[in-house]
């Protein structure tokens, strides 16, 4: 999966520091990030010295004083910072993983040779450690973007100098990064697995039943509710598999396998899904993308049931 970057190591513990010339800058506009392709699937991002030079001499000829730089994370010895325009109230749609390659076209680059790329490109970008850094940065960017002001009293927030938290200097409200728990569910029936496709998204590949946890609900209850809501099926024998941080939707995903309990007739929730279908293990024609929990779970099912049948 995308977080499996060993021997590289991502460290996202907050440290109060300023960027140096060769640190990497992540600069987002909506669901797009300033980047440059150096190969068909290899993305690179501006260094601090390039970003500063671009601000001063580029088309916009802006002042560096109009930008803030916040430490995000590091991968091994490479530090990544978030650049934001000071005092800018960001509006519009932030579609996350639903963003497509056209999203960036409305934005003007501040660094020569770089342009805005839709965040969906991170799924295929190389090297993987940098792609994971970018997805994690997008998660944090969304949190910073939405918390310039206190949700309790409306006053501007300030960043804490010891941990990743913004606080209100007036009422004392403290806001920590938002992480939304969600489930990915492989519903199985002997040698069949239930595959779905999302409705109204640019991501058109096969998926599994998925959804967010509700307040007051255990994660196992979320599994049963989401399966019933999306495809109208009852399930039993839930088995936890793995988890995955998924920054494109600000989520922590928990993967579960479970078995069909009763009637296999699918009743589709059409505003969420465009397709729901049972597929036999032998008919699964997918390759490991090394990115998503969903794909890994589908291929795990295929492998296990192919072995069972061969024996």
MONOR-V49050 format. One record per run of one state. SS is the DSSP state (helix for helix, strand for strand, loop for the rest). FROM is the first residue (numbers start at 1). TO is the last residue. If there is no record, write none. Layout:
ss: [SS:SS]
from: [FROM:FROM]
to: [TO:TO]
This chain:
ss: [loop:strand:loop:strand:loop:strand:loop:strand:loop:strand:loop:strand:helix:loop:helix:strand:loop:strand:loop:helix:loop:helix:loop:strand:helix:loop:strand:loop:helix:loop:strand:loop:strand:loop:strand:loop:strand:loop:strand:loop:strand:loop:strand:loop:strand:loop:helix:loop:strand:helix:loop:strand:loop:strand:helix:loop:helix:loop]
from: [1:10:12:24:27:28:30:32:40:42:45:47:48:58:64:67:76:78:86:96:99:103:107:115:119:124:126:127:128:146:149:150:156:160:165:169:174:177:180:190:192:199:207:208:209:213:219:232:235:247:250:251:261:273:281:284:293:311]
to: [9:11:23:26:27:29:31:39:41:44:46:47:57:63:66:75:77:85:95:98:102:106:114:118:123:125:126:127:145:148:149:155:159:164:168:173:176:179:189:191:198:206:207:208:212:218:231:234:246:249:250:260:272:280:283:292:310:311]
